[in-house]
């Protein structure tokens, strides 16, 4: 992902996309993972982090509930959709995201060298506040209103016939 110049310049967007789509982290194994301190024995480790639009049950339980909501959606997805469409209406406007363990200084084409972990070596998710400066619904309504004004301000056809 960090081979794309646009994402290199927009690390926050790259991080959001990694969280939305899931990612694979490729890194050198730690000596404790290999069981030796011999640098010649260092191997690569791959860690798959699933996308956060899936709930704990994943693909298996993706059904529509009685109230019309998908059981596949997490609170992250609901919050992101609400922010994108309407902007911040209520709540915090925060989603939980994993972060690279590089303090935002990704300098390699491989991107994120590792993820921040908790004390049990699990991926640590942090609350991140999002602000949408131009929600879709607001922009859409402005365009519709502009079209309506143009239609309503057109000369009446009968006045055109008199000329």
N, C-alpha and C positions, 0 to 999 in steps of 0.2 A: 504494500500500500504506500509506503514511504518512497517509492520510486516515482510517484506522480508529483510533478512540481506544484500543482495546486494544493495537494494535501500536505506537502512539505511546508508550504507557507501557511497552512491552516491546520495546525496540530490539534486544535480543539475539535474541528470537524472530523479529522481522521480518527480521533479517539471515540467520538460519538458513533461513527460508522463501524468501528471495531466492536463496540458494545452492541450495536443493532444487529450486525450480521454474524457475530461470533468471530473468533480468531484462533489462529494457531501460533503459539509462541515457540520460537526455535532459539535455544540457548545452549551454552556449554554446561555440562553437568557439574554440580558442586562436588568437591571431594567426598563429602558424606554420602552422596548418591551413588558414587562409583565404588566406594570402599577402599580407595587407595589415594595416596597423595602424589603418586607419580604423574607428572604433567603429560607424559606420553600416553597415559591411559584415559585422558579426558575424552569424553564422548558427548555427543549432542543429545539433548532432551527436547522432546516435543510435547507441548501441553495444549490440549484443545479446551477452549473456553466457549461454551455454547452461547448463542444469541440470547439476549434478555427478553425477547418477545415470547419466549416459551415459558410455561409454568413448570413446576417440578415434574409434572406427569408428561410433559413434552408432547410429541405428535399423537400419542395414543389416545388422549382424552380431549381432542379438539372437537367438541360438539357445541351446539348452540343451546344455551340454557332457556328456561321458560320465559325469562324477561328479555330475550333477544341478544344477550351478551355472549361472546365467545368465551369458553373456558380456557382457551389458549392464551388469552391476553393477560399480561401482568399489569400491575399498577404503573410500571414504567411506560408501557405502551399506551395506556389510557391517558396518562399525564402528557406524554409527548404529542399524541393526537390532539388533545384539547388545546395545548399550547400552539401547535401549528395552525389549527383551524380558527380558534377563537381568541388566542392570546391567553393571558393569565386571568381567569375568572375568579377562582377561589383556591384555597390551599396554598402550598408553598411554591409551586412551579419547579419542584426539584425531582430529579430522577436519580436512581442509584447507578453508578458507573464504576467499572474497574479503571484503574489508572496504571500507566507505565511506571516502573520503578526507576525512573531516570530524571525525575523532577522537570519534565518537559524539554529535555535537551537531547532528543533523538537525533543522532548525527549519522547513523548508518542507513544504508538502503534496506537493510533487514527490518528496520523500524524498532519496535518495542523490544528491548533486550530481556525484560522479565516484567511480571506484574507485581504490584504491591500486595503483600500477603499479610494475613493476621498471624497470631502466635502459633496457630496450629498448621501453618503452611497452606492455608486455603486462600483463594483469591479474596481480597478485601474490597468490598464495594463501598464507595463514599457517596454521600449526597452532593449532587451538583445542581446548582440553580441555573435554569435556562430562561432566556428572555427572547421572545420572538418579536422582532421589531415591526414585522408586517404580516400579521396572521392572514391566512387564506380567506376566511370569511369576510373580513373587513375589506380587503382588496377586491374580492368578488362583488360585494355589495356596492362598492364605489363604482366599479365598472358598469354594473347593471343600472345604477342610478344615472350615470352619465349617458348611457344609451337611451334611457327613458326620457331624460331631459331633451336630448336631440330629437327624439321622435315627437315629443309634445310641442317643441318649438318650431317644427316645420310648418310652412304656410299651409293653410287649408286648401284642398284641391279645388274647391269652388272659386276661391280667390285667384287661383292661377288661371282658370278658364276665362275670367273676365278680362284679363290683360290681353 
